[in-house]
Amino acid sequence: MRVALFKDSQASFTEALQGADIPYEELRPAPGQVMAAGMLITIAQTAAITAPIATVFVAWLRARASRKVMLTLRDKTIVRLEGYSVEQVEQLLQLVDHATVIDMKPAE
């Protein structure tokens, strides 16, 4: 799954992934390519890692009101993860094409 990290989400979200032992890889744009996100990462999506990823999304969102996560499903439906349980996010992750992670305020 590709995850675009915007604004002040880069450090806190990647730290949350590391804390949950979820491996990710940073994708670097080709020279001269313009990228709208601050950072683009990929997370291998396997059955064993779906629950930990869902847990990270939910916990990361609940930590601060300034955080947003949007999932774009394969059918191009966009789901804002607000008020979803870990179990609900697990179900959605099976349908995800990519995710967008945003924190509108810098870390304190």
Secondary structure as GFF3:
##gff-version 3
##sequence-region A 1 108
A	DSSP	beta_strand	2	7	.	.	.	ID=ss1
A	DSSP	alpha_helix	10	19	.	.	.	ID=ss2
A	DSSP	beta_strand	24	27	.	.	.	ID=ss3
A	DSSP	beta_strand	39	43	.	.	.	ID=ss4
A	DSSP	alpha_helix	47	63	.	.	.	ID=ss5
A	DSSP	beta_strand	67	73	.	.	.	ID=ss6
A	DSSP	beta_strand	78	80	.	.	.	ID=ss7
A	DSSP	alpha_helix	86	93	.	.	.	ID=ss8
A	DSSP	beta_strand	96	103	.	.	.	ID=ss9
###
